[in-house]
């Protein structure tokens, strides 16, 4: 039964990835107003007639998001009904549901009330947390009761810090997109224009924070190798791969990657990166907690 649940959870996780990519398409193509100010209807209709390209992009995103929401609800109910002795599994199923709900409310609010760029930038980050919760849930269901080596306090703290800092960097990237500051800087990696606007400073600030994220990733990888923690080390190597590609696509966008698929690839890569570091952060928490309980039992 748990194997079927794990497979279903994996399917729902892929669905959330699709929602994130489609949401990025809406932002990239400026299709957020494709259905006017109506929600959940589109121009006052359940199914729009003679839709424009923007309407189809926004409408398809709503349909897929709605289906994904129902799947997450079903996954949460199934998890609570089947999994009896794993509190952490239930927590991540609940978190996936809650953040999906918050993401839907913000999305609806953006359509109805035309919210500010600062609020709209939260939309992607909240969806990212829902995705990470689903990914961790899937991994936990496939792992079962497997016990891993404990993580040192120092490495654990930096895995927490890396996860939190990644959320900040993701927010600044989303703010760049919603503010329309993607092309506010001439040149890469440093803005080369003589006149700097607010958008230029936002763009440059995001670049600096992204560069620091790369160095922070390298540092945590160094700690994992020094500690010879194989699981964390492998995870950090994968994280480094995704963040380097993500920075590369960011440069590609600025230097001429105007095709829609380039920013979508940019969003896909940071989603993969965040999912991995989130799992590693939780892995550090549970492994050190279990180690502490074992010592207490021995004592």
N, C-alpha and C positions, 0 to 999 in steps of 0.2 A: 504493500500500500504506500509506503513512504517513497519507494522508487517512482511510482506513478506521480506522486505529489511533487517530487524533485524534478521530474521531466516537465510537468505542467508549470512549475515555478520558472524553469529555464525558458520555456516558451513565452511566458508573461514578461520575463526580463528582456528578451529580444523585442517584444512588443513595445516596451518602454523606450528602448533604444530607437525604434522607428518613430515613436512620438517625438522624441528629442530632435531627430533629424528633420522631421516634417515641420516642427516648430521653428527650427533654424531656417527652413525654406520660406516660411511665412515672413520672418523678419528680413531675410535677404532680399526678397522680392517685393517688400513693402505691401504685403497682402493682408495686413492685420485688419484693414477696413473693408475687406472683400465682401463681407456680409452686412455692411452698414453698422448700425448700433443695435442690431437685434441679436439676442441670445436667449435660448439656444436656437431659435429660428434664424433663417438666413434671408434677409430682406422681407421679413414677415411670412416666409413660407418654410414648410418642413423640408422640401426639396426645391432648390432654386431653379427657375426656368430661364433659358437663354443666358446662362452665366458667363461672366468674363473670366479670363485666365486667373485673375486675382481672387475672384469669388470661388472658383474651383479649388484653388490652393488652400484658401482658408476653410472652406466647407469640408474638404477631404481631411484636413487636420482635425477638425472638430469630430468628424465621424470616427476616425481612428482613435482619437483620445477618448471618446465615449465608450467604444468597445473595450479599449484597454482598461478603463476605469471599472467596467463590469467584470473583466477578468481578474483584476486585483481584488475586488470584493469577493469573488468566488474563491480565489486563492486564500484569502484571509480566513474565510469561513471554514474551508477545507482544512487548513492548517490547525485552527483551534479545535476542530472536531476530531482530527486524527492524532496529532502530536500531543501526548499527555505529559511527558516528563522533561520537556526541553523548553524552559522559560525563555531562553534567548531566541529560539526559533519563532516563538509566538510574538516576541517583541519586534523582530524585524518584519514580520508579516503585518503587524499593526502599524509600524512606522511607514511601510510602503503605502498602506491605505491612507494614513493621515496626510502624508505629504502629497499624495496624488490628489486628495480632496482640496488641500490648500492651493495647489497648483491650478486646479480647475476654477476655484473661486477667483484667484488673481487673473486668470485668463478671461473669465466672464467679465470681471470688473474692468479690464483693459478695453473691452469692446463697448460696454455700456457707459462707463464714466470717463473714458479716454485719459487714463492715468499718466503720471509723469514718467520720464525716462528712468529715473532712479527706482521707481516702483516696478516698472516693467522689467528691469534688469534682474529682479529677484525671481522672475518666472523660470528662467533656465536653471538657476541654482537650486531651486526647490525641486524641480523635475529631476535634477541630478541626484539629489538626496534620495528620492523615491527609487531611482534606478539602482543606486548603490545598496539600498536596503534589500531590493529584490535580488541583486547579485549575491549578497552575503547570505540571504535566506537560501538561495539555490545551492551555494557551496556547502552550507551547514547541513542541508538535507542529504546531499550526496556523501558528505564525510561521515555522517552518523556520529558515533561516540569516539571517534579516533582522537587520541591524545598526542599533542605536539610538544616539542621542547619549549621550556619557558623562555621568555624574552627578558633581558635585563631591564632594570628600571630606566637607565639612560636611553636605551633604544626605544623603549615604550614611550617615553615622554616626547622624543623627537618624531615618532610615528604619529602621535596625537597632533603635534605641532604642524607637521607636514600636511595632514588632512585639513586642519583648520585654515592654514595659510593658503592651501589650494582653493578653498571656497572663496577666500578674499580675492584671489587672482581671477577666478572664474567670474565673480561679480563685476570686477573692473572690465573684463573682456566683454561681458554682456552689456555693460553700460556704454562702452565704446560703440557697439553696434546700434543700440537704441538711440544714442545721441547723434548718430550719423557722423561719427568721428573716425571712421575706418580709414579714410584717405586724407585726414587732416594734417598729416606729416608728409613732407617730401623727403624721400630717401629712407634708408634702413641700414643699420639699427638706430642711428641718431637722426632726429629731425633736422633737416638742412636748410629750411627756409629762414628768411630774415625776420619775418613777422610771425609771432606766436599768438594763436588764439586760445580760448579756453579749451576747445576741442583738441588742439595740438598738445596741450599740457596733459589732458586726459589720456590721449593716445600714448604719449611718451611715458607717462606714469605706469600705464599697463605694461609697456615693453620692459621697463626696469623691474617691475614686480615679477614678470614672467622669467626674466634672466635670473633673478634671485631664486625662483622656484627650481630652476635647473641646478643651480649650485647646491641648494638645500637637498635636492634629490640625490646628488652625488655624495653629499656628506652622510646621509642616512644609509646609502649603499655601502659606504666605507665602514660605518659602524656595524652593519650586518655582516660584512666580510670579516671584520676584526673579531666579531663574536662567534664566527663560523655557524651562524644560524641559517641553515640552507633554505628553509622555506621563505624567510624574509628576504634573504639575498636574491633568490630567484625572482621573487615578486618585485624587488627594487630594480633588478636588471630590466624586467619587462616595463616597469614604470619609466625608467630612463629612456628606453626605446620610444615609448609613446610621447614623452614630453619633448624629446629632441625633434621628432617628426612634427609635433604640434607647433613648436617654435618655427620650424622650417616652413610649414604651411602659412603661418602668420606673416612671415617675410614674403612668401609667394603672393599673398593677397595684396600687400602694399606695393610690391614691385611689378604688378601687372596681372595677377591671377584673378581676373574679373568674372570668370565663369562661376556659375552658381555652385557647382560641385566643390570648389576649393574651400569656401568658408564652411560648407557642410562637413567636409573632411576634417577641417580644423575643430569643429564641435565634436565630431565622432572621436577624435584622438584624445581630447581632454576628458571625454566621458569615460573612455577605457582607462585612462590614467587615474581618474578619481575613484573609479570602482575598485581598482587594485589597491590603492593606498588606503581606502576605507576598510577593505577587508583585512589588510595587514594591521591596521590600527586596532580593529576588534580582536584579531588573533592575538596581538600583544596583550590586550586586556584580559582575555579569557585564559591565556596560558599562564600569565603571572598570578592570576587569581587562583587557578587550580593548584599551582605550585605552592601558594601560600596556605591553601586548605590542606594540602598533603603534609606539609611541615607541621601544621597545627595538630593534625590527627596523630602524627608520629610522636609529637611531644606529649 
